[in-house]
Amino acid sequence: MLRINRLYRSFMSSVRNVIFTPKWWYQRARYGYSDRDWWNGDFYLSGVIAGIMEDIVNKGHGVSTSYSYGDWKTPIETMVESRDVEFNKYIAIFREYSKNGPAIDQEWVDNF
């Protein structure tokens, strides 16, 4: 019975992919995303945002003037350090969300 169930699921999965895959390709070509992308879009985007922010921290991209705290004579190194601290905080949040979604455990919250 188990083999029959597995065979049936495999068959239905392949039929579903044959039917819906062209639809998803068309939607991606026309709109830039498909129905399939909607379901886990938030997890995917949080991982992408964390990766972008990590890249900015690691490669030392430019710093926004908002990190000067109103003083235009603030050294660039100080602005980079304050930006990196803030970005690392948000990188951790986005990484955690991309792994577990909104179900963040209390231990992680306490450690943050």
A tleap script that builds the chain and sets N, CA, C and O, in Angstrom:
source leaprc.protein.ff14SB
mol = sequence {
  NMET LEU ARG ILE ASN ARG LEU TYR ARG SER
  PHE MET SER SER VAL ARG ASN VAL ILE PHE
  THR PRO LYS TRP TRP TYR GLN ARG ALA ARG
  TYR GLY TYR SER ASP ARG ASP TRP TRP ASN
  GLY ASP PHE TYR LEU SER GLY VAL ILE ALA
  GLY ILE MET GLU ASP ILE VAL ASN LYS GLY
  HIE GLY VAL SER THR SER TYR SER TYR GLY
  ASP TRP LYS THR PRO ILE GLU THR MET VAL
  GLU SER ARG ASP VAL GLU PHE ASN LYS TYR
  ILE ALA ILE PHE ARG GLU TYR SER LYS ASN
  GLY PRO ALA ILE ASP GLN GLU TRP VAL ASP
  ASN CPHE
}
set mol.1.N position { 0.822 -1.199 0.000 }
set mol.1.CA position { 0.000 0.000 0.000 }
set mol.1.C position { 0.866 1.264 0.000 }
set mol.1.O position { 0.531 2.259 -0.642 }
set mol.2.N position { 1.986 1.207 0.731 }
set mol.2.CA position { 2.880 2.354 0.802 }
set mol.2.C position { 3.465 2.684 -0.574 }
set mol.2.O position { 3.580 3.852 -0.947 }
set mol.3.N position { 3.832 1.641 -1.320 }
set mol.3.CA position { 4.372 1.871 -2.664 }
set mol.3.C position { 3.338 2.500 -3.588 }
set mol.3.O position { 3.668 3.356 -4.409 }
set mol.4.N position { 2.110 2.081 -3.454 }
set mol.4.CA position { 1.043 2.637 -4.294 }
set mol.4.C position { 0.843 4.112 -3.961 }
set mol.4.O position { 0.714 4.942 -4.861 }
set mol.5.N position { 0.818 4.442 -2.655 }
set mol.5.CA position { 0.686 5.846 -2.258 }
set mol.5.C position { 1.841 6.680 -2.784 }
set mol.5.O position { 1.635 7.774 -3.308 }
set mol.6.N position { 3.056 6.165 -2.646 }
set mol.6.CA position { 4.224 6.896 -3.116 }
set mol.6.C position { 4.172 7.085 -4.627 }
set mol.6.O position { 4.484 8.166 -5.126 }
set mol.7.N position { 3.785 6.055 -5.353 }
set mol.7.CA position { 3.669 6.138 -6.807 }
set mol.7.C position { 2.598 7.155 -7.199 }
set mol.7.O position { 2.800 7.950 -8.117 }
set mol.8.N position { 1.461 7.131 -6.504 }
set mol.8.CA position { 0.380 8.069 -6.791 }
set mol.8.C position { 0.826 9.512 -6.537 }
set mol.8.O position { 0.585 10.391 -7.364 }
set mol.9.N position { 1.473 9.755 -5.397 }
set mol.9.CA position { 1.948 11.103 -5.095 }
set mol.9.C position { 2.970 11.585 -6.105 }
set mol.9.O position { 2.949 12.744 -6.518 }
set mol.10.N position { 3.861 10.695 -6.499 }
set mol.10.CA position { 4.867 11.048 -7.497 }
set mol.10.C position { 4.206 11.408 -8.820 }
set mol.10.O position { 4.586 12.389 -9.460 }
set mol.11.N position { 3.233 10.629 -9.224 }
set mol.11.CA position { 2.523 10.886 -10.470 }
set mol.11.C position { 1.778 12.217 -10.405 }
set mol.11.O position { 1.850 13.016 -11.339 }
set mol.12.N position { 1.066 12.455 -9.312 }
set mol.12.CA position { 0.293 13.690 -9.180 }
set mol.12.C position { 1.224 14.907 -9.116 }
set mol.12.O position { 0.901 15.966 -9.655 }
set mol.13.N position { 2.359 14.757 -8.466 }
set mol.13.CA position { 3.323 15.854 -8.406 }
set mol.13.C position { 3.845 16.191 -9.795 }
set mol.13.O position { 3.961 17.365 -10.147 }
set mol.14.N position { 4.159 15.177 -10.584 }
set mol.14.CA position { 4.661 15.435 -11.932 }
set mol.14.C position { 3.570 16.047 -12.814 }
set mol.14.O position { 3.854 16.924 -13.630 }
set mol.15.N position { 2.331 15.594 -12.655 }
set mol.15.CA position { 1.223 16.166 -13.427 }
set mol.15.C position { 1.036 17.634 -13.041 }
set mol.15.O position { 0.850 18.488 -13.907 }
set mol.16.N position { 1.087 17.926 -11.728 }
set mol.16.CA position { 0.952 19.295 -11.257 }
set mol.16.C position { 2.052 20.182 -11.839 }
set mol.16.O position { 1.789 21.306 -12.268 }
set mol.17.N position { 3.271 19.676 -11.851 }
set mol.17.CA position { 4.384 20.462 -12.388 }
set mol.17.C position { 4.225 20.712 -13.874 }
set mol.17.O position { 4.530 21.806 -14.349 }
set mol.18.N position { 3.754 19.725 -14.615 }
set mol.18.CA position { 3.558 19.897 -16.059 }
set mol.18.C position { 2.455 20.923 -16.326 }
set mol.18.O position { 2.555 21.728 -17.252 }
set mol.19.N position { 1.414 20.886 -15.514 }
set mol.19.CA position { 0.286 21.799 -15.723 }
set mol.19.C position { 0.635 23.219 -15.294 }
set mol.19.O position { 0.360 24.174 -16.021 }
set mol.20.N position { 1.241 23.363 -14.115 }
set mol.20.CA position { 1.433 24.700 -13.553 }
set mol.20.C position { 2.752 25.354 -13.928 }
set mol.20.O position { 2.843 26.581 -13.893 }
set mol.21.N position { 3.774 24.594 -14.284 }
set mol.21.CA position { 5.068 25.185 -14.591 }
set mol.21.C position { 4.988 26.189 -15.735 }
set mol.21.O position { 5.525 27.288 -15.591 }
set mol.22.N position { 4.351 25.880 -16.861 }
set mol.22.CA position { 4.238 26.908 -17.914 }
set mol.22.C position { 3.490 28.157 -17.434 }
set mol.22.O position { 3.822 29.281 -17.812 }
set mol.23.N position { 2.484 27.937 -16.604 }
set mol.23.CA position { 1.752 29.077 -16.054 }
set mol.23.C position { 2.693 29.939 -15.225 }
set mol.23.O position { 2.668 31.164 -15.351 }
set mol.24.N position { 3.524 29.332 -14.381 }
set mol.24.CA position { 4.457 30.094 -13.548 }
set mol.24.C position { 5.504 30.796 -14.391 }
set mol.24.O position { 5.881 31.929 -14.089 }
set mol.25.N position { 5.979 30.144 -15.445 }
set mol.25.CA position { 6.947 30.796 -16.342 }
set mol.25.C position { 6.323 32.036 -16.971 }
set mol.25.O position { 6.937 33.103 -17.013 }
set mol.26.N position { 5.105 31.881 -17.454 }
set mol.26.CA position { 4.410 33.006 -18.079 }
set mol.26.C position { 4.231 34.152 -17.087 }
set mol.26.O position { 4.480 35.311 -17.418 }
set mol.27.N position { 3.794 33.821 -15.860 }
set mol.27.CA position { 3.594 34.858 -14.862 }
set mol.27.C position { 4.905 35.571 -14.529 }
set mol.27.O position { 4.926 36.793 -14.381 }
set mol.28.N position { 5.989 34.821 -14.413 }
set mol.28.CA position { 7.281 35.439 -14.123 }
set mol.28.C position { 7.737 36.330 -15.261 }
set mol.28.O position { 8.289 37.405 -15.026 }
set mol.29.N position { 7.510 35.893 -16.497 }
set mol.29.CA position { 7.911 36.691 -17.651 }
set mol.29.C position { 7.078 37.974 -17.742 }
set mol.29.O position { 7.597 39.037 -18.083 }
set mol.30.N position { 5.797 37.864 -17.436 }
set mol.30.CA position { 4.925 39.017 -17.580 }
set mol.30.C position { 4.976 39.968 -16.379 }
set mol.30.O position { 5.047 41.185 -16.552 }
set mol.31.N position { 4.938 39.406 -15.155 }
set mol.31.CA position { 4.821 40.234 -13.952 }
set mol.31.C position { 6.106 40.320 -13.132 }
set mol.31.O position { 6.242 41.205 -12.288 }
set mol.32.N position { 7.043 39.413 -13.373 }
set mol.32.CA position { 8.266 39.385 -12.584 }
set mol.32.C position { 8.183 38.445 -11.392 }
set mol.32.O position { 9.188 38.239 -10.712 }
set mol.33.N position { 7.039 37.879 -11.122 }
set mol.33.CA position { 6.837 36.914 -10.049 }
set mol.33.C position { 5.667 36.027 -10.435 }
set mol.33.O position { 4.900 36.355 -11.341 }
set mol.34.N position { 5.535 34.913 -9.750 }
set mol.34.CA position { 4.432 34.007 -10.046 }
set mol.34.C position { 3.653 33.709 -8.776 }
set mol.34.O position { 4.050 34.112 -7.683 }
set mol.35.N position { 2.541 32.999 -8.929 }
set mol.35.CA position { 1.752 32.597 -7.768 }
set mol.35.C position { 2.587 31.767 -6.805 }
set mol.35.O position { 2.432 31.871 -5.588 }
set mol.36.N position { 3.461 30.953 -7.349 }
set mol.36.CA position { 4.307 30.097 -6.524 }
set mol.36.C position { 5.266 30.920 -5.659 }
set mol.36.O position { 5.583 30.519 -4.539 }
set mol.37.N position { 5.726 32.054 -6.163 }
set mol.37.CA position { 6.656 32.906 -5.422 }
set mol.37.C position { 5.985 33.620 -4.243 }
set mol.37.O position { 6.666 34.010 -3.295 }
set mol.38.N position { 4.701 33.791 -4.289 }
set mol.38.CA position { 3.995 34.522 -3.238 }
set mol.38.C position { 4.075 33.832 -1.894 }
set mol.38.O position { 4.187 34.496 -0.864 }
set mol.39.N position { 4.019 32.510 -1.886 }
set mol.39.CA position { 3.862 31.786 -0.631 }
set mol.39.C position { 5.044 31.958 0.316 }
set mol.39.O position { 4.838 32.095 1.522 }
set mol.40.N position { 6.255 31.955 -0.184 }
set mol.40.CA position { 7.428 32.105 0.674 }
set mol.40.C position { 8.220 33.356 0.327 }
set mol.40.O position { 9.426 33.411 0.563 }
set mol.41.N position { 7.572 34.333 -0.216 }
set mol.41.CA position { 8.251 35.555 -0.617 }
set mol.41.C position { 8.870 36.303 0.537 }
set mol.41.O position { 9.953 36.871 0.396 }
set mol.42.N position { 8.202 36.317 1.683 }
set mol.42.CA position { 8.744 37.050 2.826 }
set mol.42.C position { 10.016 36.404 3.357 }
set mol.42.O position { 10.952 37.106 3.741 }
set mol.43.N position { 10.061 35.068 3.385 }
set mol.43.CA position { 11.279 34.379 3.827 }
set mol.43.C position { 12.425 34.641 2.858 }
set mol.43.O position { 13.557 34.904 3.265 }
set mol.44.N position { 12.109 34.564 1.573 }
set mol.44.CA position { 13.134 34.784 0.553 }
set mol.44.C position { 13.683 36.211 0.627 }
set mol.44.O position { 14.896 36.418 0.625 }
set mol.45.N position { 12.790 37.181 0.692 }
set mol.45.CA position { 13.230 38.580 0.716 }
set mol.45.C position { 14.012 38.925 1.979 }
set mol.45.O position { 14.957 39.711 1.921 }
set mol.46.N position { 13.636 38.350 3.115 }
set mol.46.CA position { 14.398 38.639 4.331 }
set mol.46.C position { 15.814 38.090 4.217 }
set mol.46.O position { 16.754 38.709 4.718 }
set mol.47.N position { 15.986 36.940 3.570 }
set mol.47.CA position { 17.331 36.414 3.332 }
set mol.47.C position { 18.127 37.285 2.376 }
set mol.47.O position { 19.326 37.489 2.568 }
set mol.48.N position { 17.463 37.801 1.346 }
set mol.48.CA position { 18.127 38.677 0.385 }
set mol.48.C position { 18.551 39.987 1.052 }
set mol.48.O position { 19.670 40.457 0.848 }
set mol.49.N position { 17.661 40.568 1.842 }
set mol.49.CA position { 17.987 41.820 2.532 }
set mol.49.C position { 19.153 41.616 3.489 }
set mol.49.O position { 20.054 42.451 3.562 }
set mol.50.N position { 19.139 40.505 4.224 }
set mol.50.CA position { 20.248 40.219 5.135 }
set mol.50.C position { 21.555 40.067 4.360 }
set mol.50.O position { 22.599 40.543 4.807 }
set mol.51.N position { 21.505 39.411 3.211 }
set mol.51.CA position { 22.702 39.256 2.389 }
set mol.51.C position { 23.229 40.581 1.863 }
set mol.51.O position { 24.439 40.806 1.835 }
set mol.52.N position { 22.327 41.453 1.450 }
set mol.52.CA position { 22.733 42.767 0.947 }
set mol.52.C position { 23.381 43.580 2.065 }
set mol.52.O position { 24.431 44.193 1.871 }
set mol.53.N position { 22.749 43.578 3.232 }
set mol.53.CA position { 23.300 44.344 4.348 }
set mol.53.C position { 24.648 43.779 4.790 }
set mol.53.O position { 25.556 44.532 5.142 }
set mol.54.N position { 24.774 42.462 4.769 }
set mol.54.CA position { 26.044 41.828 5.124 }
set mol.54.C position { 27.137 42.197 4.130 }
set mol.54.O position { 28.285 42.420 4.512 }
set mol.55.N position { 26.778 42.259 2.871 }
set mol.55.CA position { 27.727 42.651 1.837 }
set mol.55.C position { 28.184 44.097 2.032 }
set mol.55.O position { 29.361 44.413 1.859 }
set mol.56.N position { 27.253 44.962 2.390 }
set mol.56.CA position { 27.596 46.366 2.647 }
set mol.56.C position { 28.571 46.474 3.813 }
set mol.56.O position { 29.536 47.234 3.746 }
set mol.57.N position { 28.326 45.719 4.880 }
set mol.57.CA position { 29.207 45.755 6.050 }
set mol.57.C position { 30.583 45.183 5.705 }
set mol.57.O position { 31.607 45.772 6.051 }
set mol.58.N position { 30.607 44.039 5.024 }
set mol.58.CA position { 31.877 43.364 4.742 }
set mol.58.C position { 32.744 44.106 3.727 }
set mol.58.O position { 33.969 44.120 3.850 }
set mol.59.N position { 32.124 44.713 2.742 }
set mol.59.CA position { 32.891 45.373 1.692 }
set mol.59.C position { 33.077 46.863 1.945 }
set mol.59.O position { 33.775 47.537 1.187 }
set mol.60.N position { 32.464 47.380 2.997 }
set mol.60.CA position { 32.669 48.769 3.383 }
set mol.60.C position { 32.180 49.776 2.372 }
set mol.60.O position { 32.905 50.702 2.008 }
set mol.61.N position { 30.958 49.601 1.918 }
set mol.61.CA position { 30.372 50.581 1.004 }
set mol.61.C position { 30.240 51.928 1.706 }
set mol.61.O position { 30.445 52.021 2.917 }
set mol.62.N position { 29.911 52.937 0.977 }
set mol.62.CA position { 29.780 54.287 1.525 }
set mol.62.C position { 28.774 54.374 2.658 }
set mol.62.O position { 27.960 53.475 2.864 }
set mol.63.N position { 28.851 55.472 3.381 }
set mol.63.CA position { 28.012 55.664 4.554 }
set mol.63.C position { 27.068 56.831 4.309 }
set mol.63.O position { 27.470 57.869 3.783 }
set mol.64.N position { 25.829 56.653 4.690 }
set mol.64.CA position { 24.854 57.730 4.593 }
set mol.64.C position { 25.196 58.832 5.585 }
set mol.64.O position { 25.738 58.560 6.656 }
set mol.65.N position { 24.888 60.045 5.241 }
set mol.65.CA position { 25.185 61.161 6.140 }
set mol.65.C position { 24.299 61.144 7.380 }
set mol.65.O position { 24.537 61.907 8.315 }
set mol.66.N position { 23.285 60.288 7.403 }
set mol.66.CA position { 22.435 60.213 8.597 }
set mol.66.C position { 23.196 59.644 9.790 }
set mol.66.O position { 22.753 59.794 10.928 }
set mol.67.N position { 24.326 58.996 9.549 }
set mol.67.CA position { 25.132 58.470 10.644 }
set mol.67.C position { 26.071 59.521 11.225 }
set mol.67.O position { 26.816 59.227 12.160 }
set mol.68.N position { 26.047 60.731 10.694 }
set mol.68.CA position { 26.890 61.797 11.240 }
set mol.68.C position { 26.233 62.446 12.446 }
set mol.68.O position { 26.875 63.225 13.150 }
set mol.69.N position { 24.966 62.141 12.698 }
set mol.69.CA position { 24.220 62.670 13.835 }
set mol.69.C position { 24.218 64.195 13.872 }
set mol.69.O position { 24.304 64.800 14.940 }
set mol.70.N position { 24.120 64.802 12.707 }
set mol.70.CA position { 24.002 66.246 12.622 }
set mol.70.C position { 25.319 67.000 12.627 }
set mol.70.O position { 25.346 68.201 12.357 }
set mol.71.N position { 26.399 66.320 12.927 }
set mol.71.CA position { 27.707 66.961 12.958 }
set mol.71.C position { 28.451 66.589 11.683 }
set mol.71.O position { 28.820 65.429 11.500 }
set mol.72.N position { 28.671 67.535 10.821 }
set mol.72.CA position { 29.303 67.251 9.537 }
set mol.72.C position { 30.799 66.992 9.662 }
set mol.72.O position { 31.439 66.591 8.690 }
set mol.73.N position { 31.367 67.215 10.849 }
set mol.73.CA position { 32.797 66.991 11.041 }
set mol.73.C position { 33.088 65.625 11.662 }
set mol.73.O position { 34.224 65.351 12.050 }
set mol.74.N position { 32.074 64.773 11.759 }
set mol.74.CA position { 32.265 63.434 12.306 }
set mol.74.C position { 33.162 62.640 11.366 }
set mol.74.O position { 32.919 62.617 10.160 }
set mol.75.N position { 34.203 61.982 11.903 }
set mol.75.CA position { 35.077 61.191 11.031 }
set mol.75.C position { 34.310 60.041 10.370 }
set mol.75.O position { 33.392 59.471 10.960 }
set mol.76.N position { 34.693 59.720 9.164 }
set mol.76.CA position { 34.015 58.676 8.405 }
set mol.76.C position { 34.131 57.329 9.106 }
set mol.76.O position { 33.215 56.512 9.020 }
set mol.77.N position { 35.245 57.082 9.802 }
set mol.77.CA position { 35.419 55.811 10.496 }
set mol.77.C position { 34.367 55.632 11.595 }
set mol.77.O position { 33.859 54.531 11.806 }
set mol.78.N position { 34.052 56.723 12.287 }
set mol.78.CA position { 33.036 56.670 13.343 }
set mol.78.C position { 31.669 56.373 12.748 }
set mol.78.O position { 30.895 55.603 13.317 }
set mol.79.N position { 31.372 56.980 11.606 }
set mol.79.CA position { 30.097 56.733 10.949 }
set mol.79.C position { 30.009 55.288 10.482 }
set mol.79.O position { 28.954 54.664 10.596 }
set mol.80.N position { 31.112 54.746 9.954 }
set mol.80.CA position { 31.123 53.359 9.482 }
set mol.80.C position { 30.915 52.412 10.654 }
set mol.80.O position { 30.156 51.450 10.537 }
set mol.81.N position { 31.568 52.662 11.771 }
set mol.81.CA position { 31.423 51.798 12.937 }
set mol.81.C position { 29.986 51.793 13.453 }
set mol.81.O position { 29.442 50.732 13.757 }
set mol.82.N position { 29.371 52.962 13.552 }
set mol.82.CA position { 27.989 53.019 14.049 }
set mol.82.C position { 27.031 52.366 13.056 }
set mol.82.O position { 26.061 51.726 13.461 }
set mol.83.N position { 27.296 52.523 11.764 }
set mol.83.CA position { 26.465 51.868 10.759 }
set mol.83.C position { 26.606 50.356 10.841 }
set mol.83.O position { 25.611 49.634 10.766 }
set mol.84.N position { 27.838 49.871 10.995 }
set mol.84.CA position { 28.069 48.434 11.052 }
set mol.84.C position { 27.393 47.791 12.258 }
set mol.84.O position { 26.853 46.690 12.156 }
set mol.85.N position { 27.422 48.471 13.386 }
set mol.85.CA position { 26.758 47.940 14.583 }
set mol.85.C position { 25.256 47.816 14.339 }
set mol.85.O position { 24.644 46.797 14.660 }
set mol.86.N position { 24.678 48.861 13.769 }
set mol.86.CA position { 23.244 48.843 13.498 }
set mol.86.C position { 22.888 47.807 12.436 }
set mol.86.O position { 21.912 47.075 12.595 }
set mol.87.N position { 23.655 47.736 11.369 }
set mol.87.CA position { 23.387 46.764 10.308 }
set mol.87.C position { 23.517 45.337 10.820 }
set mol.87.O position { 22.709 44.484 10.453 }
set mol.88.N position { 24.511 45.053 11.656 }
set mol.88.CA position { 24.675 43.698 12.190 }
set mol.88.C position { 23.476 43.287 13.032 }
set mol.88.O position { 23.083 42.120 13.036 }
set mol.89.N position { 22.904 44.234 13.735 }
set mol.89.CA position { 21.696 43.956 14.515 }
set mol.89.C position { 20.561 43.532 13.579 }
set mol.89.O position { 19.887 42.533 13.830 }
set mol.90.N position { 20.354 44.286 12.512 }
set mol.90.CA position { 19.270 43.961 11.581 }
set mol.90.C position { 19.575 42.730 10.734 }
set mol.90.O position { 18.655 42.015 10.338 }
set mol.91.N position { 20.830 42.476 10.456 }
set mol.91.CA position { 21.194 41.251 9.733 }
set mol.91.C position { 20.769 40.036 10.538 }
set mol.91.O position { 20.207 39.088 9.989 }
set mol.92.N position { 21.035 40.061 11.843 }
set mol.92.CA position { 20.650 38.944 12.709 }
set mol.92.C position { 19.131 38.764 12.717 }
set mol.92.O position { 18.638 37.636 12.694 }
set mol.93.N position { 18.399 39.861 12.748 }
set mol.93.CA position { 16.935 39.781 12.749 }
set mol.93.C position { 16.420 39.199 11.436 }
set mol.93.O position { 15.571 38.308 11.445 }
set mol.94.N position { 16.925 39.693 10.309 }
set mol.94.CA position { 16.479 39.190 9.008 }
set mol.94.C position { 16.868 37.729 8.797 }
set mol.94.O position { 16.086 36.956 8.241 }
set mol.95.N position { 18.069 37.342 9.234 }
set mol.95.CA position { 18.490 35.929 9.111 }
set mol.95.C position { 17.578 35.021 9.924 }
set mol.95.O position { 17.161 33.964 9.451 }
set mol.96.N position { 17.273 35.435 11.140 }
set mol.96.CA position { 16.390 34.634 11.988 }
set mol.96.C position { 15.015 34.504 11.354 }
set mol.96.O position { 14.426 33.423 11.372 }
set mol.97.N position { 14.494 35.589 10.794 }
set mol.97.CA position { 13.185 35.533 10.151 }
set mol.97.C position { 13.220 34.638 8.920 }
set mol.97.O position { 12.270 33.897 8.670 }
set mol.98.N position { 14.303 34.697 8.148 }
set mol.98.CA position { 14.369 33.871 6.937 }
set mol.98.C position { 14.450 32.390 7.277 }
set mol.98.O position { 14.072 31.552 6.458 }
set mol.99.N position { 14.936 32.051 8.471 }
set mol.99.CA position { 15.010 30.643 8.878 }
set mol.99.C position { 13.724 30.166 9.544 }
set mol.99.O position { 13.227 29.085 9.229 }
set mol.100.N position { 13.179 30.964 10.464 }
set mol.100.CA position { 12.055 30.511 11.280 }
set mol.100.C position { 10.759 31.275 11.054 }
set mol.100.O position { 9.725 30.902 11.608 }
set mol.101.N position { 10.789 32.321 10.263 }
set mol.101.CA position { 9.585 33.106 10.046 }
set mol.101.C position { 9.212 33.889 11.287 }
set mol.101.O position { 10.085 34.240 12.082 }
set mol.102.N position { 7.945 34.167 11.465 }
set mol.102.CA position { 7.533 34.973 12.611 }
set mol.102.C position { 7.577 34.212 13.936 }
set mol.102.O position { 7.346 34.808 14.988 }
set mol.103.N position { 7.868 32.913 13.911 }
set mol.103.CA position { 7.905 32.097 15.128 }
set mol.103.C position { 9.286 32.175 15.775 }
set mol.103.O position { 9.991 31.170 15.865 }
set mol.104.N position { 9.666 33.357 16.220 }
set mol.104.CA position { 10.961 33.556 16.862 }
set mol.104.C position { 10.858 33.057 18.293 }
set mol.104.O position { 9.942 33.435 19.023 }
set mol.105.N position { 11.796 32.210 18.695 }
set mol.105.CA position { 11.720 31.662 20.044 }
set mol.105.C position { 12.213 32.676 21.082 }
set mol.105.O position { 12.974 33.588 20.761 }
set mol.106.N position { 11.776 32.505 22.306 }
set mol.106.CA position { 12.066 33.453 23.377 }
set mol.106.C position { 13.557 33.496 23.691 }
set mol.106.O position { 14.077 34.551 24.055 }
set mol.107.N position { 14.255 32.364 23.557 }
set mol.107.CA position { 15.690 32.335 23.832 }
set mol.107.C position { 16.434 33.289 22.910 }
set mol.107.O position { 17.348 33.989 23.349 }
set mol.108.N position { 16.054 33.324 21.639 }
set mol.108.CA position { 16.708 34.224 20.689 }
set mol.108.C position { 16.436 35.676 21.059 }
set mol.108.O position { 17.331 36.517 20.979 }
set mol.109.N position { 15.204 35.973 21.465 }
set mol.109.CA position { 14.840 37.339 21.843 }
set mol.109.C position { 15.640 37.767 23.084 }
set mol.109.O position { 16.128 38.896 23.143 }
set mol.110.N position { 15.774 36.884 24.062 }
set mol.110.CA position { 16.503 37.201 25.285 }
set mol.110.C position { 17.973 37.445 25.011 }
set mol.110.O position { 18.586 38.286 25.667 }
set mol.111.N position { 18.555 36.731 24.057 }
set mol.111.CA position { 19.969 36.884 23.735 }
set mol.111.C position { 20.239 38.133 22.920 }
set mol.111.O position { 21.374 38.608 22.869 }
set mol.112.N position { 19.229 38.661 22.293 }
set mol.112.CA position { 19.415 39.842 21.456 }
set mol.112.C position { 19.387 41.028 22.305 }
set mol.112.O position { 19.525 42.146 21.810 }
savepdb mol mol.pdb
quit
